[in-house]
């Protein structure tokens, strides 16, 4: 597993994509991003945990005025694939 810290600045969008060989999770630490997960789109808040199964299209949009900080984890420690979906 690979775990890291992520930050999305106001106005930024993390490209919708999927990983054919790894699952992922986000834990929202601060901010209220829009989460794109498969066919769903919803607003997350601090403390929310989002599980992203392998192969599921996902991305984040920060349409707010504060940074979005996240803990991000991927189920493979290295060599996982990033496939853009937009």
C-alpha positions in Angstrom: 0.0 0.0 0.0 1.1 3.6 -0.7 -0.2 6.4 1.5 0.3 10.1 0.9 -0.9 13.6 1.6 -2.7 15.5 -1.2 -3.7 19.1 -1.6 -6.1 20.6 -4.2 -6.1 24.4 -4.3 -9.2 26.5 -4.8 -10.4 26.2 -8.5 -8.4 23.1 -9.2 -9.7 19.8 -10.6 -8.0 16.4 -10.2 -8.6 14.7 -13.5 -11.2 11.9 -13.6 -9.3 8.7 -14.1 -9.2 5.1 -13.0 -6.6 2.5 -11.9 -7.1 -0.9 -13.6 -4.8 -2.6 -11.1 -5.3 -0.9 -7.8 -8.1 0.4 -5.4 -7.7 3.7 -3.7 -9.1 5.7 -0.8 -9.4 9.4 0.2 -9.9 10.8 3.7 -10.9 14.5 3.6 -8.9 16.4 6.2 -10.1 19.9 5.2 -12.2 21.6 2.6 -15.4 20.4 0.9 -14.5 18.9 -2.5 -16.9 17.7 -5.1 -16.2 13.9 -5.5 -16.8 12.3 -8.9 -17.1 8.5 -8.3 -18.4 6.4 -11.1 -21.8 7.8 -12.0 -22.1 9.7 -8.7 -21.2 13.3 -7.9 -21.5 14.6 -4.3 -20.0 17.0 -1.8 -17.6 15.6 0.8 -16.7 17.2 4.1 -13.8 16.8 6.6 -13.8 13.4 8.2 -15.4 11.7 5.1 -13.6 8.5 3.9 -14.1 7.6 0.2 -13.3 4.1 -1.0 -12.6 3.7 -4.8 -12.7 0.1 -6.1 -10.2 -0.9 -8.7 -11.4 0.2 -12.2 -13.8 2.9 -10.9 -13.6 6.3 -12.6 -13.0 9.0 -9.9 -11.8 12.6 -9.5 -12.1 15.7 -7.3 -13.0 19.3 -7.9 -12.3 22.1 -5.4 -14.9 24.8 -6.2 -14.5 26.3 -2.8 -12.3 29.1 -1.4 -10.1 27.0 0.9 -7.6 24.2 0.2 -8.8 20.6 0.2 -6.3 18.4 2.1 -6.6 14.7 1.8 -4.9 11.5 3.0 -4.7 9.3 -0.1 -4.0 5.6 -0.2 -3.4 3.2 -3.2 -3.5 -0.6 -2.7 -0.2 -1.2 -4.6 3.1 0.2 -3.3 4.5 0.9 -6.8 3.9 0.5 -10.5 0.1 1.2 -10.4 -1.4 2.6 -13.6 -3.2 5.9 -14.0 -5.6 6.0 -16.9 -7.3 9.3 -17.7 -11.0 9.3 -18.4 -11.6 12.8 -19.6 
